Amino acid sequence: MDVKNLAPTLLDDSNAAFIAGGTSINASSRTSENVPVIARAGGCRVSADRRTITLLFGTAGARELLDGIRASRQIAVVFSQPSTHQTIQLKGADAAVVALQKRDIKLLEQQREAFVAEVCPLGYREPLVRALMWFDPDDITAVAFTPSEAFIQTPGPRAGEPFGGENHARPR
């Protein structure tokens, strides 16, 4: 039996919906030389039990990050809603490149549309946002990890405060 799966999940339903709802997603890791690497993810899939997060990247723009994940298995990800600056950070130590699921391309498209709807009212031009969030559907890589740490990173007095398990917190 996998002991890891007996630990309480760090995400409640509300936080799981938030991170998969068209937020800005940036992931980081490190190379074997301990050099930081970062890439923007286009989407996120949360497992039904909320214990596994799968990020979807355009492979061409994430090569250094993917190499860093393969070398270290470490990942830190921020999910931020531009209109409110509400932000969650998740960290994991078991990140790995995994196979895509059939629904992942559709998921990327849905989350891109949600992101466009989120940021265009803030004054950003739609063609610019679509270009930022465009990914070649034939060049997508998935990375899955188990969050081992979760933090509120919304600017304000609670920024940096851990949450999860018995202490679920809505990061506002």
N, C-alpha and C positions, 0 to 999 in steps of 0.2 A: 504494500500500500504506500502511496506517495504521501509522505507527511506534509509536504508543502500544501497540498490541497485540503488539509484539515485546518489550516490557519484561516482566520476570518478574512474576507475580501476587503480591500482598502476602499473600494468604490461602492457607493450606494446607487440605486437606480437613477437618481437625479444627476449625479456626477457622471455616470456612464453615458446618459443621454447628452449631457453637455459636451463631453469630449468627442462624441461622434456626430455632433450637430452642426458641422460647418465652421468650426473654429479655425484659427490660424495655428498650425502645428509645426513646431521646429524641434528637431531631435539632435542630440549630440552624443558623441562617444569620444574615444581616444585611440590613437594608433599604438602600435607596440613600442614606439619611442616616447609615448606619453604626450603626444601632440594632440590638442583638441581638434575635432572635426565636427561639422554641422551640416544639416540639410533640411530643407522644407519637405514635409510630407503632404501629400494631396488628400489623404483620407485616413480614417481610423475605423477599425472593426473591433467591437468589444464582445467577448464570448458571453454566452448565455448566463454563465455563473459569475461573470464580471471579474474573473481571475486572470484572464489573458487578454492583452491588448495587441492588436496587429496593426501596424502602420504600413501605408502604401506609398511608395516612392517612385518617382521617375528615375529609373536606373542611371541614366546618363548624368544627371545632376547630383547623384548621391553616391558616386563610386567611392570617394574617400571615406564617407560615413560607413558605408557597407563594409569596406575593408577594415575599418576600426572596430566595428561590431564583431566581425569574424575573428579579429585578433584579441579583443578584450572581453567580449560578451556584455560589456557595460553599456547602459543607455540612460539618458536623461531626456525627458520630453516635456515641453511646455505647450499647453493648449490654452489659447487666449481668444476671448471674444472682443474684437476691436471696438465695438460701440460702447462697451462698459469697462473694458480692461480687466474683466473677470478672468483670472488665470489660475490654472492648476498645473503643478509640476509632478510628474511621476518618474521614479527611478527604478531600474531593474538591473540585475546582475546575471541574467540568463538569456539575453537577447540573441536571436538567431534568425537567419534568413530561412523562410519557409515557403512552401508552395502557395501559389495564388488559389483562391476559390473562384468558382465560376461567376459568382455575384460581385466580385471585387471591382470590375470595371464599371459596372452600374453604380456601385457604392461611391466610387470616385466621382462619377458624374453628378450624383445627387448631392454629395458634400460640396462640390464645386458650385453648384447652383445655390446652395444655402449660403456659402461664403460670399458669392456675388450679391445676393439679396442682403447680406449683413453689411458689406462695406460700401456699396454704391450710394446708399443714402447719406453716407458720411462725406460725399464729394468726390470719390474716386470714379474715374471714367470706366465704364463697363469693359471696353476693349482691353484696357490695361490690366484690369483684374482677371479677365479671362486668360490673357497671355501669361500672367503670373501663375495661374492655377492650371495651365494646360500641361497634360502629360500624354506621351505617345502610348496608346493602349497596348501596343506590342512590346513596350519597354518598361514594364512595371515590376518592381520587386517588393515583396512583403517581408516584414520583420516582425516577429512575435516576441513578447516578453511578459513576464509575470511581475507586476508592480510590487516592489518590496518596500518602497517608501512613497508617500504622497504628501504634498505640501500645498497650502494656499499661497499663491504668489500674486494675488490681486494687490495692487498698491494700497497701502494703508497700514493700520496698526497690527493687523493679523498676518501680514506678509511674512512668509517663512515658517508659519505655524504648521506643524504636521496635522494630518487628519487621516481618518480611515478606521477600520475595525469597529470597535465599540464607540469611537468618538467621531462619527460622521459629521462633517461640517459642510455647509453650503458656502463656498468661497466667494463672498460678496464684499 
